[in-house]
């Protein structure tokens, strides 16, 4: 008897084929026995489900009210000011050590302000991104002014505070014309965007549902 397997022709006797088929049936029976046995147990090769059971989370409008009351604009502003001061000192120290000015560092300032306001303010509405963006722009400008005063003070052999106290109305046009560059403005804007993006609190699904229920209750009541 001539059989064709995978494109190759081989000579097999009928007896040999008849001997193989019972063996295959035996292996098939073993497989059928093992599948029901493993169906009741947990398959170790199967990945765990990342989604929930599909049931609605237990959330009420009271929980949403707690989220709203937990917001603090005062804490957000204080945290943002602390971030600006710490960053300015770090930027001055880094510039003195390396004798270079890194304009992209204001992007890091925006990131720090956003996270500081997020942790301290626990905001969930539009006010906190607005505060973070404004503080990032103002902080970038203030940090550039302090850095320029520090570099000038080092060149004149004076203190940074002495240079800042000697600033007059005639100094600002020189600063904006000669010190502040387009790159400084660009990185300041990018930092403001990052600050606004990271400033709000990240809510879970249950918290989103509770906040929505609270808003609906406020509209209806």
N, C-alpha and C positions, 0 to 999 in steps of 0.2 A: 504494500500500500504506500502511495506517495503522498506526503503532506507538505504543505508550504507554510513555513513559520518565519515571519519577519522578512519575507522576500527571499529566503534561502530554502532550497529544496533538499530534503533529506529522506532517506529510505527508512521507514519504520514498519515494523511488522504489526499486524493486528493484535497480536498477543501483548506486545509492549504497550500499545495504546490502552488496551483494556486494563493493564496493570497500573497505569498512571492515573486513570480516571477515579478509581476508588480512593487512591491516596489524596487526590484533590478534594473529593467529597468529604473525606475525613477532616482535612484541614478546614474546610468551610464550616463543618459542624462545630469545630473548636472555636472558630471566630464567633459563630452565632451564640455559643454558650458564654463566651467572655463578655460580649456586649451587654446582655441583660444583667450580668453580675456587676459590671462597672457602672451601669446606669444609675443605681441608687447611691453610689459613692461620689464624692467630689473629684472631678477630673483635675489632676495637678497641672496639666498642660493648658488649661483654660484660663484666660485672663479674667481678673475680677472686674465686675461692673463698676463703672465710675459714676453712672447716673443713679438717681434715687429710685425709690419704689414707685414713683409716679403719684403718690398720694399728696394731698395738699398739706403744706406746713401749717402747724398750729401758730398762728399769729393774729394779733388783735390790734385795734387802733390804739390801745393803751401803750403797747410796745412802740408804736410809731410816735406817740407823744413823748415818750422817754428819749427817743433818738433826737427829736427836735429840741427838747430842753437840755440835752447834753452838749449842744453847741456853745461855743464861747469865742466871741470875736476878740475879747480882751486877751485871752490866752494866745490866740492866733497872732495878734499883733506883737505881743511880748516875745513869743518864740521867733517870729520873723526878725525882730530887731536883734535878738541875741545871735541869730544865724549871720546877720550882716556884720556885726562887730567881730565875731570869731573869724569869719572869712576874711575880713579886711586885715586883721592881724596876721593871719596865715599867709595871705598874698604878699604883704610887705616883707615878711620873713623869707619867703621863697624867692622873691625878687632880689633881696639883698644877698642871699646865698649864691644864686646863679648868675647875678648881674644881667638878668633878662626879665622882660615883661611879657607875660602870657595873657593876651587879650581873651582867649577862649576860656579863661578861668571863670568868667562871669556866668558861663553855662553851668558850671558846678555850683555857683552861688544860687542860681534858680532852682536847681535840683534840691539843694539843702533847704532853701526857704519853703519849697513845696512840701517836703516831708516834715519839716518842723511844724508848719501850720496844720498839716494833716493829723499829726500826733497830738498836738496841744489843743487845737481848735475843735477837732472832731466834727467838722462841718459837713453838711449834706446838701447845701443849696448854693446858688450862684455867687453869694457874697464872698465866700472864701477863695474861689479862684480869682475873683476880681482883686481882692486884697493881696493875694500872693503875687499876681502879675504886677501890680503897682509897686509893691515892695521890692520885687526883683529889679524893676527898672530903676527905682530910686536907689536901691542898694548898689547896683552896678555903677551908677553915676557917683555915688558917695565913695565907693571903693576906688574908683579911678582918681577922684580928687585927692583922697588920702594917699594913694600910691604916688601920684605926681608930687605932692607936697613932701613925701618922704624922700623921693629921689632928689628933689631940689634942695632939701635940707642937708642931705649927705654931701652934695656938691659944694654947698656954702659953709659946711661945718656947723650947722645950726640944728636945732631940734625940730621935729615935725610939727609940734604944737606952735612953735614960734612962727613957722611959715604959714600955718593955717590962721593964726591970729593977725598976721600982716596982710591977709587977703583983702583987697578993696574991690570996688565996682569996676576998676580998670583991669583987674586981673582976669575976670571971667571971659571977656572976649579973646584974650590970649590963650586961655585954657581950651576953649571950644575950637579955636582956629588951629592951634599948633599941637595940642596934646591929645584931644579926643579925635579918633580916626573913624573911618567908615567901618572898619572891622570891629571896633569897640561897640558901635551902635548895633551892628548885626548880631554879635554874640549876646548883647544885652537883650535884644528882642527874642532871640532863641531861648535864653534863660528865663525870660518872663513867660513864654509859652510852656516850658517845662514846669515852672512853678505853679501855674494855673492847672496844669494837667494832674499833678500829683497832690494838690492841696486838699481835695475832698476825700472824705472817708470812704473806704471800700465796704460796701454792704453785701450781706449774704442774701439769698433768695427770700428767706423768712423776713429779714429786715426790710427788703424792698416791698414785700407784700404788706407788712405792718405799716410802713410809711404811706403806701397808697391808700390803705384803709383809713388812716388818720386824715389824709387830705380829703377823701370822699366824705368823711364825717364832718369835717370843717365846712365843706361846701353845702352839705345838706342841713347842717344845724345852724 
